[in-house]
Amino acid sequence: MTYRWTDIQEIARDLAQTHQDVDPQYIRFTDLHRWVCALPQFSDDPKKSNEKILEAIQAAWMDEVE
């Protein structure tokens, strides 16, 4: 399965596993964007992200680690 920007929960789960030492509450969106694009399953256009999508990924990631 490949991820698109709309696969918020799946992306958040993978980020939580990949970056266990990171508190997602304090992540910069530039880092978040880079890390999402670096996920092996991610195949969407990096230019299609926006602040709303990154905020949703961040919130889902915070839920994953709680």
Residue pairs with C-beta under 8 A, 6 or more apart in sequence:
1 10
1 41
2 41
2 42
2 43
3 10
3 11
3 14
3 39
3 41
3 42
3 43
3 44
4 43
4 44
5 36
5 44
5 48
5 49
5 53
6 53
8 53
8 56
8 57
8 60
9 60
10 41
11 36
11 39
11 42
11 57
11 60
12 57
12 60
12 61
12 63
12 64
13 64
14 39
14 41
15 24
15 32
15 35
15 36
15 39
15 57
15 61
15 64
16 24
16 61
16 64
16 65
18 35
18 39
19 35
23 65
24 58
24 61
24 62
24 65
25 58
25 62
27 58
27 61
29 51
29 54
29 58
32 54
32 57
32 58
33 46
33 49
33 54
36 42
36 49
36 57
37 46
